[in-house]
Amino acid sequence: MGELSVSLGLWQDRPSIEAVETARAADELGYARLWIGEMATYDAFALAAALPGTIPLVLGPFAVAVRTPVQIAVGAATVAELTGRTVEVAIGSSSPVVVSGWHGRHAPAPARALAETAEVLRTLLDGGRADVDGKVVRTRGYRLRAPAPGGPVTIAAFGPQAVRVAGRYADRMVLNLLPPFVAGRLVAAVRDAAADAGREPPRVAAWVTGAVDPDDEATSRLARAVVGYLGAPGYGEVFTEAGFGDLVRFARTGPSPRELLAAVPPSLAAAVGAIGSADDVRSRIAEYAAAGVDEVCVVPVATDADPAGRRTLTALARKGREWQ
């Protein structure tokens, strides 16, 4: 048995406030968790505190080169106490566009930053005082004043170094934009890394973009959502492994977004997502389960015909929050 959750799409070409309705649908339909990412739209902690309902929350992945462990822990504890919900956090390396371009930060030794941030977060979230003088992360003397929320620490991983870090330090690893067979390879890799570290392997979650009975608008939105990741480190290698190496090489030559979008075939979105009839999408989710994924986080595509992705979420909802 695995868990079926929802991740907010935060589609940049849809109204931002639509995320609230997606969250409300996830809560009403009984999904296991709501994942709230953070990139170009809302502050994840502020959005989480404002949402209605009681569904457990996973916040992030937060870029470890942008937010400190103390900031992340304070945010999680704040949301947990103010809302009374279960609140978990996720961290990742993010991308050069976000870290260097938007925030003007450097990202030295990203794998080490992930490892040291995870260690500090584990201490803080459990209510301890963090005193760490790492090569990247340094903090001394802070302990949460609000009740410590506890909960697992999740690491977003793709490349070999990040997967090894997840195997050594994470309670959960989360994957994004990849086909089931690649997910299976990374599940095996993180289990090997955990075995080498002498610990139980982390659970594995996968964000999977989903659309039941997609129309042309949904198909176009899926293609636009992929464009920004084609040339990114880690993501590009996953797309290459999925059979789109020529497109990745083209993306890395620096074409305009319009040129790159025109080159994206419909088969790419289908390769890394779950689209089609309700039965098609359920079958696709089952493929991720067969690959060893413990939790599939549906990212519902929002369109004029399916505002907030509610129709897709309703079609996929399962009594008991589980799927087989």
Buried (B, 14 or more C-beta within 10 A) or exposed (E): EBBBBBBBBBBEEBEEEBBBBBBBBBBBBBBBBBBBBBBEBBEBBEBBBEBEBEBBBBBBBBBBBBBBBBEBBBBBBBBBBBBEBBBBBBBBBBBEBBBBEBBEBEBEBBBBBBBBBBBBBBBBBEBEEBEBEBEBBBBEEBEBEBEBBBBBBBBBBBBBBBBBBBBBBBBBBBBBBBBBEBBBBBBBBBBBBBEEEEEEBBBBBBBBBBBBBBBEBBBBBBBBBBBBBBBBEBBBBBBBBBEBEEBBEBBEEEBEEEEBBEBBEEEBBBBBBBBBEBEBBBEBBBBBBEBBBBBBBBBBBBBEEBBBBBBBBBBBBBEEBEBE
